[in-house]
Amino acid sequence: MTTPKTISVLLLASLPSLSTPHFLAPVIVSAANAASGRLCVVLFSRLFDPDAISHTRNWDNVQRLLTYIYVQATKTAQDMDNPLLQVDVLLKGMSMQETLPEDIGEGCEVVYRVSGGIAIVVSVFSSLTGNASDVIAAALPPSLLELSHRYISATSDEGRTSPEASDDADILPMLPVVALGGTFDHLHAGHKILLSMAAWIASQKVIVGVTNATLLGSKSNAHVLESLETRKANVQTFLELFKPGLEYDIVTIDDVYGPTGWDPNIQGLVVSRETINGAEMIADHREKKQLPKLTVFVIDVISHTSSNITEEDLSLLRQTKMSSTHIRNWIAEREKQQQEAQTQRTEDQSKPVERGEFGWISPVV
């Protein structure tokens, strides 16, 4: 049986503000529908230039933006019964300091751009046409510029206003060292939002604690858990893609504390709303050890009970399963179906047949 060709898709979009980019929804859905292996979304904005804005004060705005893109793409992939679609969302400024990897468009043949230059989609296949001009004032790899360009339309984004940043003037724009922890099994959108936001607020180093496999025996379908080495490698690869230039320390952890239990150089901790109890345990532990207090940043827009996103977006989020458990269950079910199909084929092949005038003609039933 021939293995279907894996299709990678690249979507490039310019953002006028940090408002949730609802206008990109049809572009994201089209790109995710076209992809079977990977969808890489690169968002360009002058607000992402070095020192353009305070990263910590715009924490809520950026996590909301990332969540919207990831939810749109992930929901589309799940609707296509492709939860293993690799989705990566990158944030790039428009200064010469911001560059894309030379191989970012490897394997692509066509560049899709939204009419009016709002966005670009680079894909292996498409037949859409149109006219527009490129408004992304950033240095793109020559490999992208050499591709043919075709245009599609996005929805109107009229009436959107730029969100306000946090008024916490006491916090630094970025923190030197930021930490977070997790299982990171079958790295998915929820994980990537956590990792992205940690890198977004870090200026020097991100420490990621990856849970030892010995603590994961009670997980559902634990037999399809990725190895510790694979999980750590996937975290490292994604972070280096999202924000090259930082130091990334990917370590194995056997408890809730990890390096936050002893490292005095950590200033920030990133957690999800569901794991905020762990942050409280870490705070108590560091106080007892007379370690500096951590500034805790909470990813709450991936929570199905979040009050920080619109009701429309919350409804879509509730339909999207951003969890390793969902992916493992899907893999386990696929394995079960394949085993049952193989068993059926074996049984069919082992049934005796009668020799007729024209050879083997029918199974004995």
C-alpha positions in Angstrom: 0.0 0.0 0.0 1.4 3.4 -1.0 1.9 5.9 1.9 0.1 9.2 1.2 2.5 12.2 0.5 2.9 14.5 3.5 2.2 18.1 2.8 3.7 21.0 4.7 2.1 24.4 4.6 3.5 27.8 5.6 1.4 30.8 6.5 2.8 34.3 6.9 0.7 37.1 8.2 1.3 40.7 9.2 -0.5 42.0 12.2 -1.4 45.7 12.8 -1.8 45.2 16.5 -2.0 42.6 19.2 -5.8 42.3 18.9 -7.1 38.8 18.3 -6.7 38.3 14.5 -10.2 37.1 13.7 -9.7 38.3 10.1 -7.2 35.4 9.7 -9.7 32.6 10.5 -10.5 31.6 6.9 -6.8 31.7 6.0 -5.8 29.5 8.9 -8.6 27.1 8.2 -7.6 26.9 4.5 -4.0 26.4 5.4 -4.7 23.7 8.0 -7.0 21.9 5.6 -4.2 21.8 3.0 -1.6 20.5 5.4 -1.3 16.8 6.3 2.1 16.9 8.0 2.9 20.4 9.2 1.5 23.9 9.4 3.9 26.7 10.3 2.3 30.1 11.0 4.7 33.1 11.1 3.1 36.4 12.4 5.0 39.6 11.6 4.6 42.8 13.5 6.7 45.9 14.4 5.4 45.2 17.9 7.6 42.1 17.9 10.8 44.0 17.2 13.3 44.0 20.1 12.4 46.5 22.8 9.3 47.6 20.9 7.0 46.8 23.8 7.1 45.4 27.3 6.8 41.6 27.0 5.6 41.1 30.5 3.0 43.8 30.5 1.6 42.5 27.2 1.5 38.9 28.6 -2.3 38.6 28.3 -2.5 40.1 24.8 0.2 37.8 23.3 -1.1 34.6 25.0 -4.6 35.4 23.7 -3.3 36.0 20.2 -1.3 32.7 20.2 -4.2 30.8 21.6 -6.5 32.0 18.9 -4.2 30.9 16.1 -3.5 27.5 17.7 -7.1 26.8 18.4 -8.2 27.6 14.8 -5.5 25.3 13.3 -5.9 22.5 15.9 -9.7 22.4 15.6 -9.4 22.2 11.8 -6.9 19.4 12.0 -9.1 17.4 14.5 -12.1 17.9 12.2 -10.0 16.2 9.5 -9.1 13.4 12.0 -5.5 14.5 11.9 -4.6 15.4 15.5 -1.0 14.6 14.8 -0.7 17.6 12.5 2.4 19.6 13.7 1.4 23.2 14.2 4.0 25.9 15.0 3.3 29.6 15.5 6.2 32.0 15.4 6.3 35.7 16.3 8.7 37.8 14.2 9.5 41.5 14.1 10.3 43.5 11.0 13.7 44.7 11.8 16.9 43.4 10.2 17.6 41.6 13.5 14.6 39.3 12.9 15.3 36.6 10.3 13.5 33.5 9.2 15.4 30.2 8.7 16.6 29.8 5.1 14.8 26.5 4.9 11.4 27.8 6.3 9.8 27.2 2.9 11.5 24.0 2.0 9.2 21.8 -0.1 6.8 24.6 -1.0 5.9 25.5 -4.5 3.3 28.3 -4.2 3.0 31.4 -2.0 -0.6 32.3 -1.0 -1.2 35.9 0.0 -4.4 37.5 1.3 -5.7 40.3 -1.0 -4.4 43.6 0.2 -1.3 42.0 1.6 -2.8 41.1 5.0 -1.4 37.6 4.9 0.6 35.1 3.0 0.2 31.3 2.8 3.0 29.2 1.3 1.8 25.7 0.3 2.7 22.8 -1.8 -0.6 22.7 -3.6 -3.4 25.2 -4.5 -5.3 26.6 -7.4 -6.4 29.9 -5.9 -5.7 33.2 -7.8 -6.0 36.9 -7.1 -4.1 40.2 -7.0 -2.5 42.1 -4.1 0.7 43.6 -3.0 3.1 42.3 -0.3 3.1 44.6 2.8 5.3 42.5 5.0 8.3 44.8 5.4 10.6 42.1 6.7 13.6 40.3 5.2 12.3 37.0 3.8 14.6 34.2 2.6 15.2 34.3 -1.1 13.7 30.8 -1.4 10.3 32.3 -0.6 10.7 35.2 -2.9 11.4 32.8 -5.8 8.1 31.0 -5.4 5.1 31.9 -7.4 2.4 34.0 -5.6 -1.3 33.5 -5.5 -3.9 35.5 -3.5 -7.0 34.7 -1.4 -9.3 36.9 0.7 -9.6 37.2 4.5 -12.6 38.4 6.4 -13.0 42.0 7.4 -11.4 43.1 10.7 -13.1 46.4 11.0 -14.0 47.7 14.4 -11.1 45.9 16.2 -9.3 48.0 18.7 -5.8 47.5 20.1 -5.8 45.9 23.5 -4.3 47.7 26.5 -1.2 46.4 28.2 -1.1 45.6 31.9 -0.5 48.7 34.1 2.0 46.8 36.3 4.9 49.3 35.9 7.0 47.6 38.6 7.7 44.5 36.6 10.7 44.4 34.2 9.8 44.3 30.4 11.5 40.9 30.3 13.0 38.6 32.9 16.5 37.1 32.6 15.6 33.5 33.6 12.2 31.9 33.3 11.2 28.3 34.2 8.3 26.0 33.5 7.6 22.2 33.7 5.4 19.5 32.3 5.2 16.1 30.6 5.3 17.5 27.1 4.2 14.2 25.6 3.3 14.4 21.9 4.0 18.1 21.9 0.7 19.9 21.1 -0.8 23.3 20.9 -1.3 23.7 24.6 2.4 22.8 25.3 3.6 25.2 22.6 1.6 28.1 24.1 3.3 27.5 27.4 6.7 27.2 25.9 6.2 30.2 23.6 5.1 32.5 26.4 8.0 31.5 28.6 10.4 32.4 25.8 8.4 35.6 25.1 9.2 37.0 28.5 12.7 35.7 28.9 15.8 37.7 27.9 18.5 35.2 28.6 17.5 31.7 29.5 14.5 29.3 29.7 14.6 26.3 32.0 12.2 23.5 31.1 11.6 20.6 33.5 10.4 17.5 31.7 8.7 14.9 33.9 10.5 11.6 34.3 8.7 8.6 32.7 8.6 6.8 36.0 6.0 9.3 37.2 3.8 8.7 34.3 2.8 5.1 34.7 -0.8 6.0 35.7 -1.4 7.9 32.4 -4.0 6.5 30.1 -2.5 4.5 27.2 0.9 4.9 28.8 2.3 2.4 26.3 2.2 5.1 23.6 3.9 7.7 25.7 6.9 9.2 24.0 10.3 8.5 25.6 11.9 11.1 27.8 14.6 11.7 25.3 12.1 12.3 22.5 10.0 14.7 24.7 13.1 16.7 25.7 14.3 16.9 22.1 11.0 18.1 20.8 10.9 20.8 23.4 14.4 21.9 22.5 13.6 22.0 18.8 10.5 24.0 19.2 12.0 26.6 21.4 15.0 27.1 19.2 12.6 27.6 16.3 10.4 30.0 18.2 13.1 32.2 19.6 16.6 31.5 18.6 19.4 33.1 20.6 18.2 32.3 24.1 19.9 29.6 26.2 17.6 26.6 26.7 18.2 24.2 29.6 15.9 21.1 29.2 16.2 19.0 32.4 14.6 15.9 33.8 12.4 16.4 36.9 11.2 13.9 39.4 9.0 16.2 41.5 7.0 19.4 41.3 10.0 21.6 42.1 12.7 20.8 39.7 15.4 23.6 39.4 12.9 26.0 41.0 13.5 24.2 44.3 17.1 25.3 44.5 18.1 27.7 41.7 18.3 31.3 43.1 18.8 32.8 39.6 15.2 32.1 38.4 13.0 35.1 38.4 9.8 33.9 36.6 7.6 30.8 36.6 5.1 30.0 33.8 2.1 27.7 34.7 -1.3 26.8 33.3 -4.4 27.7 35.2 -4.9 23.9 36.0 -1.4 23.6 37.6 -1.4 26.8 39.6 -1.4 24.7 42.8 2.1 23.6 41.9 3.2 27.3 41.7 1.9 27.8 45.3 3.9 24.7 46.5 7.0 26.1 44.8 6.5 29.5 46.5 6.2 27.9 49.9 9.3 25.7 49.3 11.4 28.7 48.1 10.3 30.8 51.1 11.5 28.0 53.5 14.8 27.7 51.6 15.1 31.5 51.7 15.2 31.7 47.9 14.1 34.8 46.0 10.3 35.0 45.3 9.3 34.1 41.7 7.0 36.2 39.6 4.3 33.8 38.4 2.7 34.1 35.0 -0.5 32.1 34.4 -1.6 30.8 31.0 -5.4 30.9 31.5 -6.8 31.4 28.0 -6.4 27.7 27.2 -8.7 26.9 30.1 -12.3 26.0 29.2 -13.5 28.2 32.0 -11.5 31.2 31.0 -13.1 34.6 31.3 -10.4 36.3 29.3 -11.6 35.4 25.8 -14.9 36.1 23.9 -17.8 33.7 24.2 -17.4 32.9 20.5 -13.7 31.9 20.9 -14.5 30.1 24.2 -17.1 28.0 22.3 -14.4 27.0 19.8 -11.9 26.3 22.5 -14.3 23.9 24.2 -14.6 21.9 21.0 -10.8 21.7 20.7 -9.0 18.9 22.6 -5.5 20.3 23.3 -4.2 17.4 25.4 -1.7 14.6 25.3 -4.4 12.2 26.6 -6.6 12.9 23.5 -3.6 12.2 21.2 -2.7 9.0 23.0 -6.3 7.8 22.9 -6.4 8.5 19.2 -3.1 6.7 18.6 -4.3 3.7 20.7 -7.6 3.5 18.9 -5.8 3.6 15.5 -3.5 0.8 16.7 -6.5 -1.3 17.8 -8.2 -0.8 14.4 -5.0 -1.8 12.5 -4.6 -4.9 14.7 -8.2 -5.9 14.2 -7.9 -5.4 10.4 -4.7 -7.4 10.3 -6.3 -10.2 12.4 -9.2 -10.3 9.9 -6.9 -10.4 6.9 -4.9 -13.3 8.5 -8.2 -15.2 9.2 -9.4 -14.7 5.7 -6.1 -15.9 4.3 -6.1 -19.0 6.5 -9.6 -20.2 5.4 -9.5 -23.3 3.2 -10.6 -22.9 -0.4 -12.0 -25.4 -3.0 -10.1 -26.3 -6.1 -12.3 -25.7 -9.1 -12.0 -26.1 -12.8 -10.5 -22.6 -13.0 -8.3 -22.7 -9.9 -8.9 -21.5 -6.4 -12.4 -20.0 -6.6 -14.1 -19.7 -3.3 -13.6 -20.0 0.5 -15.2 -22.9 2.3 -17.8 -21.4 4.7 
